[in-house]
Amino acid sequence: MNPIDLHIVYSKPQVVRAYRFHYNSVLSPKRDAIIAFLLLLTGITFLFFQGTHFIWIAVIVLSIILLLFLFFAYFIVGNMMYDRDPKYKNTIHLKLSEREMHFKTVGIDSEIDWSTYTKLLENDEFILLYYGRTAFTILPKSDFPNKADLEEFVKWMKEKIIYNKSKS
């Protein structure tokens, strides 16, 4: 892989979309919301027709908790992460090479070995490189110098992640 230089400046809507992409891959928001609404409707219906009972109150409370969790994950977390994490507000300089990712921003200058990453997820807009269950680096595809570099990096990274997984 030829070295690739990226200069990333994140926007808040971009970070929010990346986190939504992440949650869409982990959760199934539409399905989960439908289930929560059906549970809520069932609990309210049975509560209304059969009277107060612990089970129906529990169903209503659990469905409300699930809806709040989905709302929080889908609409709040991305905004919160952008507001709280300074790396999203500074220009990030990345040099991607076969050996490592050189990550440089205000106050940070580090070299990250590719073995740190365990999963790659991509859509039309982003590449998410996971280095934990829920921790990831966001690489906007539009920040790659050209399509050939992007395709080469994705292909190379997929091979690298498979290689790293087989080592452990």
N, C-alpha and C positions, 0 to 999 in steps of 0.2 A: 504494500500500500504506500502510495506517495504521501508525504506529509501534507496535511490540510490545515490552513489557518482560518479560524472563525473569530469574528468579533460580534458578540451577541449583546444586544440591548433589549431587555425584555420590557414589554408593555403589560400593564395590569390585565387587560382583556386576554392577552396571549397566555399569561400564567394561569388565569382562570380556566381557559379552554384546555390547557394541558392537564390541569387537575381534574377537570370533568372527563377528559379522555381516560385518565388513570382510573377514576371511579367507575366509568362505564366498563372497563376491563375487569374490575374486581367485583363489582355489584351488577345487578341487572335492574337499574332504576325504574324502568317502566313496569316490569313484572312485579317488583317489590312494592311499588306504589299501588298497583292494582290489588295485590294481596292485602295490603294494609287498609285500603279503602273498603274492600269487601269484608274484612274482619270488623272494621269499625261499624259498617252498616249492619252486619249480622248482630254484633253486640248491642247496638242501639235498638234494633228491631226486637230482639228477644227480651231486652230490658223493658221495653215499652209494653209488649204483649204478655210477658210472663212475670213481670215484677222484678224487684231488686234481688239479685243473686250474685254471690261472689264471683262466679265464673264469668258472667256477662260484664261485670265491672272490670275484671282482670283483662278480658278480651279488648274492651274499649281502651283501657290504659296502655296495654301493650301495642295496640295498633297506632295510638297517638305517638308513643315513643318511637316506633318504627318510622312513622311519617316525619317526625322531627329529626331523626337521625339522617334520613334520606335528604331532607331539605338542607340540613347542616352540611352534609358531605358534598352535595351537588352545588349549592349556592353560596356557602359561607367559607369553606376551607380554602379555596383558591384565592379569594380576596384576602383572607387572613394571612395566608402564607406570603403573599406579595407584600403586604403591609409590614409583616414581622421580620422577613428575611432580607438583610441588606444586599445579598448577592443578586437579587432581582432588580435592584435599583442602580447598580453600577455596570459599566461596560465590562464584559467578561471576554478575555482573550484566551482562546483555546488553540493549542497546537496538537493535532491528532497525528500520531505517528504509529508505526508498528509496535514500538516498545511501550508507549504510554500516552496518556493525555496530560499535557502541560496546561494547568489551570492557573490563570493569573488575573487578579482583579485588585482593587484598592485593599491593601492589607493582607492579601493572600497570594502566595506564589508557591504552588505545590505541583508535584508530579504524581499522577495517579496511575498505578499499574493496571493494565486491562483486566487482570485476574480479579480485581475488586468488583467488577460488574458481572452479574449473574443472569440478567434477562434483558432483552431488547423488545420494545413494543413500538410499533410505528403506525401512523395513519397518514393522510395526505399532508398534514401540517407539521407534525412533530416526530421526533425519535425520542423515546424515553429509555434511558439506560439505567437499570435498577442496580443499586448496590446494597439493597436491603429489601425487606418485604414491602415496605411502603416508601422507601427513600429512593429518589431517582434524580438524574440529571436530565434537564430538558434541552434538547437540541432542535431548534426550529430549522426545518428543512430549507426555508427561504434564506437562511444565513450561510448556506454552503456556496462556495464560489461558482459552481456549475453543477449541472445534473450528473455528469460523469463522475465527479468527485463524490457526490452524494451516493450514487449507486455503488461505487467501489467501496466506500466506507461501510454501508449497510451490509453488503455481501461479506466483507472482511470481518466485520463485527459479529455477524451471525456465526461465522465459522469459529471465531475466537471464543465466543460464549459457549458454544457446544464443546469446544476443546477444554475450556476451564471446567465445565460441568463434569466431563468424563474424568478429569484428574482427581476430583474430590470423592 
